[in-house]
Amino acid sequence: MTGEEQPQTTAPPARSLPLPVPLVPGADWRVEWCTACKAWSRLTGSIVLLTPDGVSTVGTWAWCEICDDPTDQPEARRG
C-alpha cells in the first residue's frame, strides 16, 4: 500500500422512465343546462386518473354541443 486510497465510485441510482398516465372520462357523465346558450346541451363528467395504485378522480370536464362546436363558430372579422 502506498498510502493513497483510490476513491470508490458508485453508479448513480437507476432512473425509471416516466410512464404515460392515461386520463379518461369517467362513466358518470350527464346532460346539464348550458347557461351560455340556454339549452340542455352541456355534457359534464369526471376525469379519472388510472395509476398502478388505483383510480383517482382528478377533475371534471364539460362540453356544450352548441357553444363548443368548432364547425359552427362565427368567422373572424378581417380588419
MDAnalysis code that builds the backbone (N, CA, C; Angstrom):
import MDAnalysis as mda
import numpy as np

u = mda.Universe.empty(237, n_residues=79, atom_resindex=np.repeat(np.arange(79), 3), trajectory=True)
u.add_TopologyAttr("name", ["N", "CA", "C"] * 79)
u.add_TopologyAttr("resid", np.arange(1, 80))
u.add_TopologyAttr("resname", ["MET", "THR", "GLY", "GLU", "GLU", "GLN", "PRO", "GLN", "THR", "THR", "ALA", "PRO", "PRO", "ALA", "ARG", "SER", "LEU", "PRO", "LEU", "PRO", "VAL", "PRO", "LEU", "VAL", "PRO", "GLY", "ALA", "ASP", "TRP", "ARG", "VAL", "GLU", "TRP", "CYS", "THR", "ALA", "CYS", "LYS", "ALA", "TRP", "SER", "ARG", "LEU", "THR", "GLY", "SER", "ILE", "VAL", "LEU", "LEU", "THR", "PRO", "ASP", "GLY", "VAL", "SER", "THR", "VAL", "GLY", "THR", "TRP", "ALA", "TRP", "CYS", "GLU", "ILE", "CYS", "ASP", "ASP", "PRO", "THR", "ASP", "GLN", "PRO", "GLU", "ALA", "ARG", "ARG", "GLY"])
u.atoms.positions = np.array([
    [0.831, -1.167, 0.000],
    [0.000, 0.000, 0.000],
    [0.874, 1.228, 0.000],
    [0.471, 2.185, -0.784],
    [1.255, 3.408, -0.899],
    [0.712, 4.510, -0.011],
    [-0.398, 4.278, 0.642],
    [-0.971, 5.309, 1.491],
    [-2.025, 6.139, 0.775],
    [-2.044, 6.060, -0.531],
    [-3.072, 6.792, -1.278],
    [-4.217, 5.847, -1.556],
    [-5.380, 6.244, -1.136],
    [-6.550, 5.408, -1.378],
    [-7.269, 5.907, -2.617],
    [-7.713, 4.980, -3.393],
    [-8.484, 5.318, -4.583],
    [-9.922, 5.614, -4.160],
    [-10.486, 6.703, -4.653],
    [-11.885, 6.970, -4.302],
    [-12.789, 5.917, -4.936],
    [-13.726, 5.489, -4.169],
    [-14.661, 4.497, -4.678],
    [-15.780, 5.216, -5.421],
    [-16.035, 4.758, -6.593],
    [-17.122, 5.352, -7.365],
    [-18.328, 4.443, -7.300],
    [-19.461, 5.053, -7.159],
    [-20.702, 4.281, -7.154],
    [-21.529, 4.735, -8.337],
    [-22.228, 3.838, -8.884],
    [-23.086, 4.156, -10.024],
    [-24.264, 4.992, -9.543],
    [-24.681, 5.958, -10.348],
    [-25.857, 6.738, -9.952],
    [-27.076, 5.829, -9.894],
    [-28.031, 6.180, -9.072],
    [-29.218, 5.326, -8.972],
    [-29.940, 5.271, -10.314],
    [-30.437, 4.119, -10.622],
    [-31.154, 3.939, -11.890],
    [-32.447, 4.738, -11.856],
    [-32.666, 5.510, -12.920],
    [-33.902, 6.283, -13.002],
    [-34.884, 5.530, -13.876],
    [-36.072, 5.465, -13.414],
    [-37.084, 4.804, -14.231],
    [-37.673, 5.824, -15.203],
    [-38.008, 5.338, -16.351],
    [-38.612, 6.210, -17.348],
    [-40.028, 6.565, -16.928],
    [-40.452, 7.792, -17.206],
    [-41.837, 8.134, -16.860],
    [-42.810, 7.341, -17.721],
    [-43.833, 6.860, -17.098],
    [-44.840, 6.096, -17.815],
    [-45.968, 7.028, -18.226],
    [-46.543, 6.813, -19.382],
    [-47.700, 7.627, -19.749],
    [-48.865, 7.299, -18.824],
    [-49.510, 8.324, -18.341],
    [-50.630, 8.128, -17.425],
    [-51.910, 8.469, -18.175],
    [-52.763, 7.489, -18.388],
    [-53.983, 7.772, -19.143],
    [-55.003, 8.527, -18.299],
    [-55.547, 9.587, -18.872],
    [-56.670, 10.300, -18.275],
    [-57.877, 9.975, -19.144],
    [-58.902, 9.456, -18.546],
    [-60.066, 9.047, -19.322],
    [-61.324, 9.636, -18.692],
    [-62.330, 9.918, -19.524],
    [-63.583, 10.383, -18.939],
    [-64.234, 9.261, -18.160],
    [-64.754, 9.575, -17.014],
    [-65.413, 8.574, -16.189],
    [-66.758, 8.161, -16.765],
    [-67.341, 7.170, -16.175],
    [-68.605, 6.638, -16.670],
    [-69.802, 7.411, -16.131],
    [-69.568, 8.433, -15.334],
    [-70.678, 9.153, -14.711],
    [-71.019, 10.458, -15.427],
    [-70.972, 10.487, -16.753],
    [-71.295, 11.706, -17.480],
    [-72.800, 11.946, -17.423],
    [-73.159, 13.221, -17.587],
    [-74.565, 13.584, -17.518],
    [-74.833, 14.813, -18.388],
    [-76.082, 15.022, -18.728],
    [-76.504, 16.185, -19.507],
    [-76.950, 17.258, -18.529],
    [-76.512, 18.489, -18.766],
    [-76.876, 19.604, -17.895],
    [-77.330, 20.796, -18.723],
    [-77.849, 21.786, -18.042],
    [-78.298, 23.024, -18.640],
    [-77.093, 23.919, -18.908],
    [-76.935, 24.384, -20.154],
    [-75.855, 25.307, -20.503],
    [-76.362, 26.727, -20.273],
    [-75.712, 27.447, -19.402],
    [-76.152, 28.806, -19.080],
    [-75.800, 29.801, -20.173],
    [-74.871, 29.452, -21.056],
    [-74.489, 30.372, -22.130],
    [-75.510, 30.367, -23.269],
    [-75.909, 29.181, -23.723],
    [-76.827, 29.107, -24.868],
    [-78.258, 28.773, -24.455],
    [-78.487, 28.591, -23.174],
    [-79.825, 28.335, -22.624],
    [-80.481, 27.099, -23.234],
    [-79.770, 25.975, -23.155],
    [-80.299, 24.719, -23.688],
    [-79.749, 23.556, -22.862],
    [-80.429, 22.415, -22.944],
    [-79.965, 21.195, -22.288],
    [-78.969, 20.495, -23.212],
    [-77.840, 21.130, -23.455],
    [-76.881, 20.607, -24.430],
    [-75.472, 20.467, -23.869],
    [-75.305, 20.629, -22.576],
    [-73.978, 20.561, -21.965],
    [-73.761, 19.172, -21.367],
    [-72.650, 18.545, -21.720],
    [-72.263, 17.256, -21.149],
    [-71.188, 17.504, -20.104],
    [-71.309, 16.908, -18.949],
    [-70.287, 17.020, -17.905],
    [-69.990, 15.641, -17.343],
    [-68.815, 15.513, -16.771],
    [-68.428, 14.242, -16.177],
    [-67.130, 14.365, -15.409],
    [-66.695, 13.290, -14.847],
    [-65.460, 13.251, -14.064],
    [-64.295, 12.817, -14.938],
    [-63.115, 13.323, -14.608],
    [-61.881, 12.854, -15.239],
    [-61.174, 11.986, -14.208],
    [-60.888, 10.754, -14.585],
    [-60.248, 9.836, -13.649],
    [-58.823, 9.548, -14.093],
    [-57.961, 9.370, -13.128],
    [-56.546, 9.082, -13.354],
    [-56.307, 7.627, -13.002],
    [-55.803, 6.870, -13.984],
    [-55.526, 5.452, -13.770],
    [-54.035, 5.275, -13.482],
    [-53.692, 4.786, -12.319],
    [-52.303, 4.556, -11.934],
    [-52.175, 3.144, -11.389],
    [-50.941, 2.671, -11.193],
    [-50.782, 1.341, -10.582],
    [-51.383, 1.259, -9.176],
    [-51.526, 2.420, -8.505],
    [-52.089, 2.423, -7.151],
    [-53.610, 2.379, -7.144],
    [-54.225, 2.641, -8.276],
    [-55.682, 2.624, -8.328],
    [-56.227, 3.743, -9.200],
    [-57.469, 4.091, -8.956],
    [-58.174, 5.106, -9.737],
    [-58.474, 6.291, -8.836],
    [-58.207, 7.504, -9.348],
    [-58.500, 8.728, -8.606],
    [-59.276, 9.681, -9.499],
    [-60.227, 10.398, -8.928],
    [-60.926, 11.441, -9.664],
    [-60.099, 12.713, -9.541],
    [-59.683, 13.282, -10.687],
    [-58.788, 14.445, -10.653],
    [-59.455, 15.724, -11.132],
    [-60.659, 15.653, -11.617],
    [-61.329, 16.865, -12.075],
    [-62.608, 16.541, -12.812],
    [-63.170, 17.569, -13.412],
    [-64.377, 17.393, -14.197],
    [-64.173, 18.003, -15.576],
    [-64.956, 17.579, -16.526],
    [-64.920, 18.138, -17.860],
    [-66.332, 18.566, -18.221],
    [-66.432, 19.520, -19.117],
    [-67.731, 19.980, -19.601],
    [-67.594, 20.365, -21.064],
    [-68.620, 20.080, -21.832],
    [-68.630, 20.406, -23.247],
    [-70.067, 20.643, -23.667],
    [-70.292, 21.733, -24.375],
    [-71.624, 22.043, -24.884],
    [-71.622, 21.806, -26.386],
    [-72.588, 21.022, -26.862],
    [-72.606, 20.707, -28.289],
    [-72.970, 21.913, -29.139],
    [-73.525, 22.954, -28.547],
    [-73.843, 24.167, -29.298],
    [-72.721, 25.197, -29.168],
    [-72.326, 25.515, -27.948],
    [-71.309, 26.561, -27.717],
    [-69.913, 26.130, -28.152],
    [-69.565, 24.863, -27.970],
    [-68.196, 24.398, -28.208],
    [-68.005, 23.683, -29.543],
    [-68.966, 23.786, -30.450],
    [-68.844, 23.131, -31.746],
    [-67.896, 23.933, -32.633],
    [-66.718, 23.391, -32.979],
    [-65.750, 24.165, -33.769],
    [-66.213, 24.420, -35.205],
    [-67.138, 23.636, -35.721],
    [-67.604, 23.859, -37.091],
    [-68.701, 24.909, -37.166],
    [-69.194, 25.361, -36.025],
    [-70.298, 26.312, -36.004],
    [-69.889, 27.642, -35.367],
    [-68.617, 27.997, -35.448],
    [-68.132, 29.232, -34.862],
    [-68.222, 30.359, -35.901],
    [-68.519, 31.579, -35.446],
    [-68.530, 32.693, -36.412],
    [-67.145, 32.940, -36.976],
    [-67.100, 33.362, -38.226],
    [-65.808, 33.614, -38.862],
    [-65.188, 34.879, -38.284],
    [-63.868, 34.873, -38.191],
    [-63.145, 36.030, -37.645],
    [-63.258, 37.186, -38.647],
    [-63.454, 38.379, -38.107],
    [-63.520, 39.560, -38.966],
    [-62.129, 39.983, -39.364],
    [-62.011, 40.390, -40.582],
    [-60.713, 40.869, -41.058],
    [-60.717, 42.384, -41.018],
    [-59.667, 42.919, -40.458],
    [-59.622, 44.373, -40.272],
    [-58.816, 45.068, -41.219],
])
